[in-house]
Amino acid sequence: MMKRSLITLTNPRSPVSEAYRTLRTNLQFSGIDRQLKRLMVTSTGPGEGKSTTIANLAIVTAQTEKKTVLIDADLRKPTVHHTFEIPNRHGLTTVITGQASAQEVVQSTTIPHLDVITAGPIPPNPAELIGSQAMTRFIEEVATLYDQVLFDTPPVLAVTDAQILASKLDGVIMVVNAGKTNKEMALRAKVQLENVQANIVGVVLNNKKMQGNSGYYYYYGQN
């Protein structure tokens, strides 16, 4: 699998990196009245940029010296270990099934203040694991260990995992791919998240090419 682009590391002065820092700042302001410590990033379907978005968001958050952990909760097609080029022998599924503690599966990265918990071995019953009490206890535990906890999840419309996890967290960021995400599907995803009382804190518009500009920009706003 091709390594995911971490532009906030490779080109931190680019407009896209600045957009990620803007996203970080907006989340900080959004969290004044309601704590947004435990966040997930998802999308309507695959290939819309959610995993790239959350990886770069994790990096710019850690760059503020916040103790940050990125957790791969996509237990069907995990990619975070590829992005950071780390092993995936143990991870989230190892903890939920009682084979290890959260501290035992945490992996450091080369980025100061950023740790990663990979998905671990792919289980036969991802939705049941995500919805379990063990998962709830895990979320509560990591929230005591880190300033910011970020979850990568499967797309909302593909499987129920994202909905289940959204109901356990402080907020959800939706990634929408310009020119690819179908409007009707995006609205369906929004309704599905609202049905579980998820707190949708914003939308990232990905791959929107600016007219007369060869670069890209990301837009974040209230739903």
Disulfide bonds with the S-S distance in Angstrom:
none
